[in-house]
Amino acid sequence: MATNPQLSLFSREEEARAYHDSERAGFFSILVNAKGDKRQSSHRLIEMPTVLGLIDKNRDTWMTQAEFIRPNRRVVNLARVGLLFADLDTYREPWASGRTPEQLVESILYYCSQEGIPLPSILVFSGRGIQAKWLLDGTLPRRALPRWNACQRYLIDRLSHLGADRQAKDASRVLRVVQTVNEKSGEICRVVHVENGSDGQPVRYNFEYLAEILLPVSRWKIEQQHQERKERANRRQLKLLPGDKTDNLHRFSGRQLAWHRLEDLRTLAKLRGGIQEGERMLYLFWYLNFLLLSGATNSRLMYYEARALAKEIDPNWLENSKELMTLYSKAKAYEKGEKISFGGREYAPLYTPRNDTLITLFQITDDEQAQLRTIISKKMAAARHRERETARRRAAGAVDREAYLEAANAKQVQAQALRAQGLSIRVIAQRMGVSVGSVSGYLKAATGA
């Protein structure tokens, strides 16, 4: 464990720089408690050193852990994230009563070691509890948010004994800024432990390594199961199955698929140069539906995300929140694990439409589908499947028909030339490294016999 003198040198800017890069494009947000009124401001990352230097240390102050593409910290504006984190409300736990921050650190490190959880890179005393942070060796882009969310959920679950706050796990979360006061306790937020790596800097983890450790099913296991399903499907290809479900769609988990559908609809809006006035609520409704299905937000934060998305659609549009009440009710039911039975099957309370339904609803053309990832017709899905299979076969050493015929013609010409020299079929076969039968076939094909 690092000594106290070392930790005292770990300033608020150094702590923030561990997961934010002021040289990247994007935004971060600061939340300040001004006499009971929480005020939020967003700033460009390049301004981070200046902004952090101007913070009043005598006020409750929080900062986003992720980075955003717009000056708004909603997850729909996520640019990237470079850490996992947990807000441990140890002050609520009987086992932590009377312990100093340093003693809490010892307990947390011991618990992680016993449970097989990688040790946090940084532990911050928030004034009452502990903020644990696992730094990544790179940043994850917005498309990886569903997988990041899954790791966050399982991490919080495994740290529940330590008082992990289940509400503090989304990418839009703000955590207390180092060297600012916690007005509830009067204590100063400070770094109390740094787990150093071999280079003397806070240890950083490969995200895939953390995912393998934290998730109940590893990625290689999922891929293995997918391959096994594919092989079983190939063995029964001759059996005609009822229904219109296609296996040509590239597979995603339900949450990943929902996130990609949200991104596809946002791409569609950009392709069309914006959204017309009469279609704004249609887009907003489906944006939110897929955002909720992806697990990136919940009913408690839904209206905040709705405002951010509404501003993306039209900065001057004041959406009518009453029109989203049905979706809010369905989101609440979804979070409770409720199901809807229809046609002998069970479905989530939120909407899970087929691609054909979305294509018809938004009148998506073939040219537009070509630029989307998941909202595509069965015909286009089949074409993409063929392209992937062709690429896979080529990577495995297979060749296309044109290349095969070209190689066959070359062998025919070679066999005919050697035959013209008076060589026997057996000698030609030895020269070419093929069978006698193959040479006979080459010569017959060459003469048209």
C-alpha positions as CSV (number, residue, x, y, z in Angstrom):
1,M,0.0,0.0,0.0
2,A,1.2,3.5,-0.9
3,T,2.2,5.7,2.1
4,N,0.3,8.7,3.2
5,P,3.0,11.2,2.0
6,Q,2.7,9.7,-1.5
7,L,-1.1,9.8,-1.5
8,S,-1.1,13.5,-0.4
9,L,0.7,14.2,-3.7
10,F,-2.2,12.6,-5.6
11,S,-4.0,15.8,-6.4
12,R,-7.5,16.2,-7.9
13,E,-6.0,16.8,-11.3
14,E,-3.8,13.7,-11.1
15,E,-6.7,11.6,-10.0
16,A,-8.9,12.9,-12.8
17,R,-6.1,12.5,-15.4
18,A,-6.1,8.8,-14.6
19,Y,-9.3,8.3,-16.6
20,H,-9.7,11.6,-18.5
21,D,-7.4,12.9,-21.2
22,S,-7.4,16.6,-21.8
23,E,-6.0,16.1,-25.3
24,R,-9.0,14.1,-26.5
25,A,-12.0,15.6,-28.1
26,G,-15.2,15.6,-26.0
27,F,-16.7,16.9,-22.8
28,F,-16.9,16.2,-19.1
29,S,-19.4,17.6,-16.5
30,I,-19.1,19.0,-13.1
31,L,-22.0,19.1,-10.5
32,V,-21.7,21.6,-7.6
33,N,-24.0,21.9,-4.6
34,A,-24.5,25.7,-4.2
35,K,-26.5,26.1,-1.0
36,G,-28.8,23.2,-1.6
37,D,-29.2,23.9,-5.3
38,K,-27.2,21.5,-7.5
39,R,-25.8,23.1,-10.6
40,Q,-24.3,21.3,-13.5
41,S,-21.8,22.6,-16.1
42,S,-20.2,20.8,-19.0
43,H,-16.7,21.6,-20.4
44,R,-14.4,20.5,-23.1
45,L,-11.7,18.1,-22.0
46,I,-9.0,20.5,-23.0
47,E,-10.3,22.8,-20.3
48,M,-10.1,20.2,-17.6
49,P,-6.9,21.5,-15.8
50,T,-8.3,25.0,-15.7
51,V,-11.8,24.0,-14.5
52,L,-10.4,21.7,-11.8
53,G,-8.2,24.5,-10.6
54,L,-11.2,26.8,-10.1
55,I,-13.2,24.4,-8.0
56,D,-14.2,25.7,-4.6
57,K,-12.9,22.9,-2.2
58,N,-15.5,24.0,0.4
59,R,-18.5,22.8,-1.6
60,D,-19.8,19.4,-2.5
61,T,-18.5,18.7,-6.0
62,W,-18.9,15.7,-8.3
63,M,-17.4,14.9,-11.8
64,T,-18.4,12.5,-14.5
65,Q,-16.2,9.4,-14.9
66,A,-16.9,9.0,-18.6
67,E,-16.5,11.4,-21.6
68,F,-19.2,12.6,-23.9
69,I,-19.7,13.8,-27.5
70,R,-21.9,16.8,-26.4
71,P,-21.9,19.1,-23.4
72,N,-24.5,16.9,-21.7
73,R,-23.7,13.8,-19.5
74,R,-26.6,11.6,-20.6
75,V,-25.6,8.1,-21.8
76,V,-27.0,8.8,-25.3
77,N,-24.1,11.3,-25.7
78,L,-21.4,8.9,-24.4
79,A,-18.1,9.1,-26.3
80,R,-15.9,6.7,-24.3
81,V,-15.2,5.4,-20.9
82,G,-11.9,4.3,-19.4
83,L,-12.7,2.6,-16.1
84,L,-15.1,0.6,-14.0
85,F,-16.1,2.0,-10.6
86,A,-18.2,1.3,-7.5
87,D,-19.5,3.7,-4.9
88,L,-19.2,1.9,-1.6
89,D,-21.5,3.3,1.0
90,T,-19.5,1.6,3.8
91,Y,-21.1,4.0,6.4
92,R,-24.3,2.1,6.0
93,E,-22.7,-1.2,6.9
94,P,-22.4,-2.4,10.5
95,W,-19.0,-4.1,9.9
96,A,-17.5,-0.7,8.9
97,S,-18.7,1.2,12.0
98,G,-15.9,3.1,13.7
99,R,-13.2,2.2,11.1
100,T,-10.9,4.8,9.7
101,P,-10.6,5.2,5.9
102,E,-7.3,3.3,6.0
103,Q,-8.9,0.5,7.9
104,L,-11.7,0.4,5.3
105,V,-9.1,0.1,2.6
106,E,-7.6,-2.9,4.3
107,S,-11.0,-4.6,4.5
108,I,-11.9,-3.8,0.9
109,L,-8.6,-5.1,-0.4
110,Y,-8.9,-8.3,1.7
111,Y,-12.4,-8.9,0.5
112,C,-11.5,-8.5,-3.2
113,S,-8.6,-10.9,-2.8
114,Q,-10.8,-13.5,-1.1
115,E,-13.5,-13.1,-3.7
116,G,-11.1,-13.2,-6.7
117,I,-12.0,-9.7,-7.7
118,P,-9.0,-7.7,-9.2
119,L,-7.7,-5.1,-6.8
120,P,-9.0,-1.6,-7.5
121,S,-6.5,0.8,-9.1
122,I,-7.5,3.7,-6.9
123,L,-9.5,3.9,-3.7
124,V,-10.9,7.3,-2.8
125,F,-12.4,8.2,0.6
126,S,-15.5,10.2,-0.3
127,G,-16.0,11.7,3.1
128,R,-18.3,8.9,4.3
129,G,-17.7,5.9,2.0
130,I,-15.1,4.7,-0.5
131,Q,-15.0,5.1,-4.3
132,A,-13.3,2.2,-5.9
133,K,-12.0,2.5,-9.5
134,W,-10.5,0.0,-11.9
135,L,-8.6,1.8,-14.6
136,L,-8.5,0.3,-18.1
137,D,-5.5,0.2,-20.3
138,G,-7.4,2.0,-23.0
139,T,-10.9,3.5,-23.5
140,L,-14.0,1.7,-24.6
141,P,-16.1,3.4,-27.4
142,R,-19.8,4.0,-27.2
143,R,-20.6,0.8,-29.2
144,A,-19.2,-1.3,-26.3
145,L,-21.5,0.3,-23.7
146,P,-23.8,-2.8,-23.3
147,R,-20.8,-5.0,-22.4
148,W,-19.4,-2.3,-20.1
149,N,-22.8,-2.1,-18.4
150,A,-22.8,-5.9,-17.9
151,C,-19.4,-5.7,-16.2
152,Q,-20.6,-2.8,-14.0
153,R,-23.8,-4.7,-12.9
154,Y,-21.9,-7.8,-11.9
155,L,-19.2,-5.9,-10.2
156,I,-21.7,-4.0,-8.1
157,D,-23.5,-7.3,-7.3
158,R,-20.3,-8.9,-6.1
159,L,-19.4,-5.9,-3.9
160,S,-22.9,-5.6,-2.4
161,H,-21.5,-6.9,1.0
162,L,-19.3,-3.8,1.1
163,G,-22.2,-1.5,0.6
164,A,-22.0,-1.0,-3.2
165,D,-24.6,1.6,-4.3
166,R,-26.8,-0.1,-6.9
167,Q,-27.9,3.2,-8.3
168,A,-24.4,4.4,-9.0
169,K,-23.4,2.1,-11.9
170,D,-24.4,3.9,-15.1
171,A,-22.0,5.6,-17.5
172,S,-23.5,9.1,-16.8
173,R,-22.7,8.8,-13.1
174,V,-20.8,11.5,-11.2
175,L,-18.5,10.8,-8.3
176,R,-17.0,13.2,-5.7
177,V,-14.0,15.3,-6.8
178,V,-10.8,14.7,-4.8
179,Q,-9.8,17.5,-2.4
180,T,-13.3,18.8,-2.0
181,V,-15.4,18.7,1.1
182,N,-18.3,16.3,1.8
183,E,-20.6,18.8,3.5
184,K,-22.6,16.0,5.2
185,S,-19.5,14.8,7.2
186,G,-17.2,17.8,7.0
187,E,-14.5,15.4,5.7
188,I,-12.3,16.1,2.7
189,C,-12.5,13.6,-0.2
190,R,-9.1,12.2,-0.8
191,V,-7.2,9.3,-2.4
192,V,-6.4,6.7,0.3
193,H,-4.9,3.9,-1.8
194,V,-3.2,3.4,-5.1
195,E,-2.5,-0.1,-6.4
196,N,0.7,0.5,-8.3
197,G,1.7,-1.5,-11.4
198,S,5.2,-2.5,-12.5
199,D,5.8,1.0,-13.8
200,G,5.0,2.7,-10.5
201,Q,1.8,4.1,-11.9
202,P,-1.8,3.0,-10.9
203,V,-2.4,-0.5,-12.3
204,R,-4.5,-0.7,-15.4
205,Y,-6.5,-3.7,-16.6
206,N,-7.4,-5.0,-20.0
207,F,-11.1,-4.8,-20.3
208,E,-11.5,-8.3,-21.7
209,Y,-9.6,-9.6,-18.8
210,L,-11.9,-7.9,-16.4
211,A,-14.9,-9.2,-18.3
212,E,-13.6,-12.8,-18.1
213,I,-13.2,-12.4,-14.4
214,L,-16.5,-10.6,-13.6
215,L,-19.1,-12.0,-16.1
216,P,-20.8,-15.3,-15.3
217,V,-20.2,-16.6,-18.9
218,S,-16.9,-15.7,-20.6
219,R,-16.8,-14.5,-24.2
220,W,-14.9,-17.6,-25.4
221,K,-17.7,-19.7,-23.9
222,I,-20.4,-17.7,-25.7
223,E,-18.5,-18.0,-29.0
224,Q,-18.0,-21.8,-28.4
225,Q,-21.8,-22.2,-27.8
226,H,-22.5,-20.1,-30.9
227,Q,-20.2,-22.4,-32.9
228,E,-21.9,-25.5,-31.5
229,R,-25.3,-24.1,-32.4
230,K,-24.1,-23.4,-35.9
231,E,-22.7,-26.9,-36.4
232,R,-26.0,-28.4,-35.1
233,A,-27.9,-26.2,-37.5
234,N,-25.7,-27.3,-40.4
235,R,-26.4,-30.9,-39.6
236,R,-30.1,-30.4,-39.9
237,Q,-30.2,-28.1,-42.9
238,L,-32.3,-30.5,-45.0
239,K,-35.2,-30.3,-42.4
240,L,-37.7,-27.6,-43.3
241,L,-38.7,-25.7,-40.2
242,P,-41.9,-23.7,-39.9
243,G,-41.8,-19.9,-39.2
244,D,-40.1,-17.0,-40.8
245,K,-37.1,-16.5,-38.4
246,T,-33.8,-16.2,-40.3
247,D,-30.4,-17.4,-39.1
248,N,-28.7,-15.0,-41.4
249,L,-28.8,-12.1,-39.0
250,H,-25.5,-11.5,-37.2
251,R,-26.1,-12.4,-33.6
252,F,-26.0,-10.0,-30.7
253,S,-27.2,-10.3,-27.2
254,G,-30.6,-8.7,-26.5
255,R,-29.1,-5.6,-24.9
256,Q,-26.4,-5.2,-27.5
257,L,-29.0,-5.5,-30.3
258,A,-31.2,-2.9,-28.6
259,W,-28.2,-0.5,-28.4
260,H,-27.3,-1.0,-32.1
261,R,-30.9,-0.4,-33.1
262,L,-30.9,2.9,-31.2
263,E,-27.6,3.8,-33.0
264,D,-29.1,2.7,-36.4
265,L,-32.1,5.1,-35.9
266,R,-29.8,7.9,-35.0
267,T,-27.7,7.2,-38.1
268,L,-31.0,7.1,-40.1
269,A,-31.8,10.6,-38.9
270,K,-28.4,11.9,-39.9
271,L,-28.7,10.3,-43.4
272,R,-32.0,12.1,-43.9
273,G,-30.5,15.4,-42.8
274,G,-32.6,15.6,-39.7
275,I,-36.1,14.7,-38.5
276,Q,-39.2,16.4,-39.8
277,E,-41.6,18.0,-37.3
278,G,-44.3,15.4,-37.6
279,E,-41.9,12.6,-37.0
280,R,-40.1,13.9,-33.9
281,M,-42.1,12.0,-31.3
282,L,-41.9,8.8,-33.3
283,Y,-38.2,8.9,-33.3
284,L,-38.0,9.9,-29.6
285,F,-40.3,7.1,-28.6
286,W,-38.3,4.4,-30.3
287,Y,-34.9,5.9,-29.3
288,L,-36.0,5.6,-25.6
289,N,-37.5,2.2,-26.0
290,F,-34.3,0.7,-27.3
291,L,-32.2,2.7,-24.8
292,L,-34.2,1.2,-22.0
293,L,-34.0,-2.3,-23.5
294,S,-30.2,-1.9,-23.8
295,G,-29.9,-1.4,-20.0
296,A,-28.0,1.8,-20.5
297,T,-30.6,3.7,-18.5
298,N,-33.7,3.0,-16.4
299,S,-37.1,4.5,-15.6
300,R,-35.6,6.7,-12.9
301,L,-33.4,8.5,-15.5
302,M,-35.6,8.0,-18.5
303,Y,-36.9,11.6,-18.7
304,Y,-33.4,13.1,-18.4
305,E,-32.3,11.0,-21.4
306,A,-35.5,12.0,-23.2
307,R,-34.5,15.7,-22.9
308,A,-31.1,15.0,-24.2
309,L,-32.4,13.1,-27.2
310,A,-35.1,15.7,-27.8
311,K,-32.3,18.4,-28.0
312,E,-30.5,16.1,-30.5
313,I,-33.6,15.9,-32.7
314,D,-34.3,19.7,-32.5
315,P,-32.5,22.1,-30.1
316,N,-35.7,24.2,-29.9
317,W,-38.2,21.3,-29.4
318,L,-40.0,21.1,-26.1
319,E,-41.2,17.5,-26.0
320,N,-44.4,16.6,-24.2
321,S,-43.4,14.2,-21.5
322,K,-47.0,13.0,-21.1
323,E,-46.7,11.2,-24.4
324,L,-44.0,9.0,-22.9
325,M,-46.0,7.9,-19.8
326,T,-46.9,4.5,-21.4
327,L,-43.3,3.9,-22.1
328,Y,-42.4,4.8,-18.6
329,S,-44.9,2.3,-17.2
330,K,-43.5,-0.4,-19.4
331,A,-40.0,0.4,-18.3
332,K,-41.1,0.0,-14.7
333,A,-42.6,-3.4,-15.5
334,Y,-39.5,-4.4,-17.4
335,E,-37.3,-3.6,-14.4
336,K,-39.5,-5.7,-12.2
337,G,-39.0,-8.7,-14.5
338,E,-42.6,-8.8,-15.6
339,K,-43.5,-10.6,-18.9
340,I,-46.3,-10.3,-21.4
341,S,-47.8,-13.5,-22.8
342,F,-48.9,-13.5,-26.4
343,G,-49.4,-16.4,-28.8
344,G,-48.0,-18.9,-26.3
345,R,-44.8,-17.0,-25.9
346,E,-43.5,-14.5,-23.3
347,Y,-42.2,-11.1,-24.2
348,A,-40.6,-8.1,-22.4
349,P,-43.1,-5.3,-21.5
350,L,-41.0,-3.0,-23.7
351,Y,-41.4,-3.2,-27.4
352,T,-39.3,-5.7,-29.4
353,P,-40.3,-5.2,-33.0
354,R,-39.0,-7.2,-35.9
355,N,-36.8,-5.5,-38.5
356,D,-39.5,-5.6,-41.1
357,T,-41.8,-3.7,-38.7
358,L,-39.1,-0.9,-38.2
359,I,-38.3,-0.8,-41.9
360,T,-42.0,-0.2,-42.8
361,L,-42.6,2.2,-39.9
362,F,-39.7,4.4,-40.8
363,Q,-39.9,3.6,-44.6
364,I,-36.2,2.8,-44.7
365,T,-34.9,2.3,-48.3
366,D,-32.3,-0.3,-49.4
367,D,-29.7,2.4,-49.8
368,E,-30.3,3.6,-46.2
369,Q,-30.2,0.0,-44.9
370,A,-26.8,-0.5,-46.5
371,Q,-25.5,2.1,-44.1
372,L,-27.2,0.6,-41.0
373,R,-25.9,-2.2,-38.8
374,T,-28.9,-4.2,-37.7
375,I,-32.2,-2.7,-39.1
376,I,-32.0,-4.5,-42.4
377,S,-34.2,-6.7,-44.5
378,K,-33.9,-10.5,-44.6
379,K,-32.6,-10.2,-48.1
380,M,-29.8,-7.8,-47.1
381,A,-29.1,-9.9,-44.0
382,A,-28.6,-13.0,-46.3
383,A,-26.3,-11.0,-48.6
384,R,-24.2,-9.9,-45.7
385,H,-24.1,-13.4,-44.4
386,R,-22.8,-14.7,-47.7
387,E,-20.1,-11.9,-47.7
388,R,-19.0,-13.0,-44.3
389,E,-18.9,-16.6,-45.2
390,T,-16.9,-15.8,-48.4
391,A,-14.4,-13.8,-46.4
392,R,-14.2,-16.6,-43.8
393,R,-13.5,-19.2,-46.5
394,R,-10.8,-17.1,-48.1
395,A,-9.2,-16.5,-44.7
396,A,-9.2,-20.2,-44.2
397,G,-7.4,-20.8,-47.6
398,A,-10.4,-21.4,-49.9
399,V,-10.6,-19.6,-53.3
400,D,-13.6,-18.3,-55.3
401,R,-14.8,-20.1,-58.4
402,E,-13.1,-17.7,-60.8
403,A,-9.7,-18.3,-59.1
404,Y,-10.4,-22.0,-59.1
405,L,-11.1,-22.1,-62.8
406,E,-8.1,-20.0,-63.6
407,A,-5.9,-22.4,-61.6
408,A,-7.5,-25.4,-63.4
409,N,-6.9,-23.9,-66.8
410,A,-3.2,-23.3,-66.0
411,K,-2.8,-27.0,-65.0
412,Q,-4.4,-28.1,-68.2
413,V,-2.0,-25.9,-70.2
414,Q,1.0,-27.3,-68.3
415,A,-0.1,-30.9,-68.7
416,Q,-0.7,-30.4,-72.5
417,A,2.8,-28.8,-72.9
418,L,4.5,-31.7,-71.1
419,R,2.6,-34.2,-73.2
420,A,3.8,-32.4,-76.4
421,Q,7.3,-33.0,-75.2
422,G,6.6,-36.7,-75.5
423,L,6.4,-37.4,-71.7
424,S,4.2,-40.2,-70.4
425,I,1.2,-39.5,-68.2
426,R,2.9,-41.1,-65.3
427,V,6.0,-38.8,-65.6
428,I,3.8,-35.7,-66.1
429,A,2.0,-36.6,-62.9
430,Q,5.3,-36.8,-61.1
431,R,6.5,-33.5,-62.5
432,M,3.2,-31.8,-61.5
433,G,2.9,-33.5,-58.2
434,V,-0.6,-34.8,-58.9
435,S,-2.2,-38.2,-59.6
436,V,-2.2,-40.0,-62.9
437,G,-6.0,-39.6,-63.0
438,S,-5.8,-35.9,-62.6
439,V,-3.3,-35.6,-65.5
440,S,-5.7,-37.7,-67.7
441,G,-8.5,-35.3,-66.8
442,Y,-6.4,-32.2,-67.6
443,L,-5.5,-33.7,-71.0
444,K,-9.1,-34.6,-71.8
445,A,-10.4,-31.2,-70.8
446,A,-7.7,-29.5,-72.9
447,T,-8.7,-31.5,-76.0
448,G,-12.4,-31.3,-75.3
449,A,-12.7,-35.1,-75.3
